[in-house]
């Protein structure tokens, strides 16, 4: 089953007097349950592609489908509902709410979804244990290391069992050991829950964990490597 389908995506940004092609006729299919890395130098288009798939950015032209549903034509409220119920996001800067505890950060999405307080608490405790943070639910972000904060961000992204998890430079602020631990966590969660992971990165270490490596340059896909077959 195809989790993501992008057809002939184009996106241009105005930078001073120059037009920058962030996406230049990009087409890609991503299969359900895969782990895909989008690799590109800065400005190569990987984050724009990731944000377009997540409905955070709209292409100027082309089509995007998530699990068969076309999303580039959805309204803002339709995109918000899609992100809330079907897509988990992991950001470089963690994007945790500083005044909330780890548990409260994880429960926030479920609260918006209308889940009961008891279900939120149970799911939060369960996912904290799964990401190796059992007993740390009462800590606020400032009381946690960078690696621990990123694990909370991952827990928040996958607690509702989304079909698709999008991660933008998730290891950029982590040391090599913690980066390895995070990628091993992604693989374990992928195998346990079957979520599809799409990761934008320039980290060679992260690329080595992906089953599929898609290289971009100047808004185009220039290579697409099945690393399991390599």
C-alpha positions in Angstrom: 0.0 0.0 0.0 1.2 3.5 -0.9 1.4 5.7 2.2 2.5 8.9 0.3 2.3 9.8 -3.3 3.6 13.1 -4.7 3.1 13.9 -8.4 5.0 16.6 -10.2 5.4 19.0 -7.2 6.7 22.5 -7.9 7.3 25.2 -5.3 9.1 28.5 -5.8 10.2 31.1 -3.2 11.1 34.7 -3.9 14.5 35.6 -2.3 15.3 39.2 -3.0 15.5 39.6 -6.8 15.8 35.8 -7.4 13.3 33.0 -7.7 14.4 29.9 -5.8 13.0 26.5 -6.9 12.5 24.6 -3.7 10.7 21.8 -5.5 11.2 21.3 -9.2 8.8 18.7 -10.6 9.2 16.2 -7.8 7.4 12.9 -7.9 7.8 10.1 -5.3 5.9 7.2 -3.9 6.6 6.0 -0.4 5.2 2.6 0.7 3.4 2.0 3.9 5.7 0.8 6.7 8.9 2.1 5.1 11.7 4.2 6.6 12.8 6.8 4.1 15.5 9.5 4.4 15.4 12.6 2.4 18.9 13.9 2.0 20.0 17.2 0.6 22.4 20.1 1.3 20.9 23.2 2.8 18.4 24.7 0.4 18.1 21.4 -1.5 14.4 21.0 -1.0 14.1 18.2 1.6 12.4 20.3 4.3 10.0 21.9 1.7 9.1 18.4 0.5 8.6 17.1 4.1 6.4 20.1 5.0 4.4 19.7 1.8 3.7 16.0 2.7 2.7 17.1 6.2 0.3 19.8 4.9 2.4 22.6 6.6 3.2 24.0 3.2 1.4 24.0 -0.1 3.1 23.3 -3.5 2.5 25.8 -6.3 1.4 22.9 -8.5 1.2 19.1 -8.4 -0.7 16.6 -6.3 -0.1 15.0 -2.9 -1.9 11.9 -1.6 -1.8 10.4 1.9 -3.1 6.9 2.1 -5.0 7.6 -1.1 -6.6 10.9 0.0 -5.6 14.0 -1.9 -4.4 16.6 0.6 -3.0 19.6 -1.4 -6.6 20.7 -2.1 -7.9 20.4 1.5 -9.0 23.5 3.4 -7.0 24.7 6.4 -9.4 22.9 8.8 -9.2 19.8 6.7 -5.4 19.8 6.8 -5.5 20.4 10.6 -7.7 17.4 11.0 -5.4 15.3 8.9 -2.3 16.3 10.9 -4.1 15.8 14.2 -5.4 12.2 13.4 -3.0 10.7 10.9 0.5 12.4 11.0 3.0 12.7 13.8 5.8 15.4 13.6 9.2 15.4 15.2 11.1 18.7 14.9 14.8 19.6 15.2 14.0 22.0 18.1 11.7 19.5 19.9 8.9 22.1 20.1 7.8 21.0 23.5 5.7 23.3 25.6 8.1 24.4 28.4 5.5 24.9 31.2 4.1 21.4 30.7 5.5 18.2 32.1 6.6 15.4 29.7 3.3 13.6 30.3 1.3 16.8 29.7 3.2 17.5 26.5 2.4 13.9 25.3 -1.2 14.1 26.4 -1.8 17.5 24.6 -2.5 15.9 21.2 -4.9 13.4 22.7 -6.6 16.2 24.7 -7.3 18.0 21.4 -8.6 14.7 20.0 -11.1 14.6 22.8 -9.7 11.5 24.6 -10.7 11.0 28.2 -8.4 12.0 31.0 -7.9 8.4 32.1 -7.1 7.2 28.6 -4.6 10.1 28.1 -2.8 9.2 31.4 -2.6 5.5 30.6 -1.4 6.1 27.0 1.2 8.6 28.3 2.6 6.3 30.8 2.7 3.4 28.3 4.5 5.5 25.6 7.0 7.0 28.1 8.0 3.5 29.0 8.3 2.5 25.4 10.7 5.3 24.6 12.8 4.6 27.7 11.5 7.4 29.9 9.5 5.5 32.5 9.0 7.5 35.7 10.0 10.8 34.1 6.5 12.0 33.2 6.6 14.8 35.9 9.7 16.4 34.6 9.5 19.6 32.5 11.6 20.1 29.4 14.2 22.2 31.2 14.8 19.4 33.6 15.7 16.9 30.8 18.7 16.4 28.5 18.4 17.1 24.8 18.1 13.4 24.1 15.4 13.0 26.7 13.5 16.0 25.3 13.7 14.5 21.8 12.3 11.2 23.1 9.4 13.1 24.6 8.8 14.7 21.2 8.9 11.3 19.6 6.5 9.9 22.2 4.1 12.8 21.5 4.4 12.2 17.7 3.5 8.5 17.9 1.2 8.2 21.0 -1.9 8.3 18.8 -0.5 5.7 16.4 -0.3 7.8 13.3 0.1 6.1 10.0 2.8 8.6 9.0 5.7 10.1 11.1 7.6 13.1 9.6 10.9 14.1 11.2 12.9 17.2 10.2 16.6 17.0 11.2 15.7 15.1 14.4 19.4 14.5 15.4 20.7 18.0 14.6 21.0 18.9 18.3 22.1 15.5 19.5 25.5 13.8 20.0 26.4 10.7 17.9 25.5 8.2 20.7 22.1 9.8 21.3 21.5 10.0 17.6 22.1 6.3 17.3 19.7 5.6 20.2 17.0 7.8 18.5 17.3 6.0 15.2 17.2 2.6 16.9 14.0 3.9 18.7 12.5 4.9 15.3 13.2 1.4 13.9 11.7 -0.3 16.9 8.6 1.8 16.8 8.3 1.2 13.0 8.5 -2.5 13.6 6.1 -2.5 16.5 3.5 -0.1 15.2 4.0 -0.2 11.4 4.1 3.6 11.1 5.8 5.0 8.0 8.8 7.2 8.8 10.0 10.0 6.5 13.1 11.8 7.8 14.7 14.9 6.3 18.4 14.9 7.3 22.0 15.7 6.2 23.3 13.5 8.9 25.2 10.6 7.4 24.7 8.5 10.5 20.9 8.8 10.2 21.0 7.9 6.5 22.7 4.6 7.3 19.6 3.5 9.2 17.1 4.2 6.4 15.8 1.4 4.3 15.5 3.9 1.4 17.7 7.0 0.7 16.3 9.7 -1.5 18.9 12.4 -2.5 17.8 15.8 -3.6 19.7 18.8 -5.1 18.3 22.1 -6.2 14.7 21.0 -5.6 15.0 17.8 -7.7 15.4 14.1 -6.8 18.8 13.1 -8.2 19.1 9.6 -6.7 16.8 7.0 -5.0 18.6 4.1 -3.4 17.1 0.9 -1.9 19.6 0.4 0.9 18.3 -3.0 1.8 19.2 -4.2 -1.7 22.6 -2.5 -1.7 
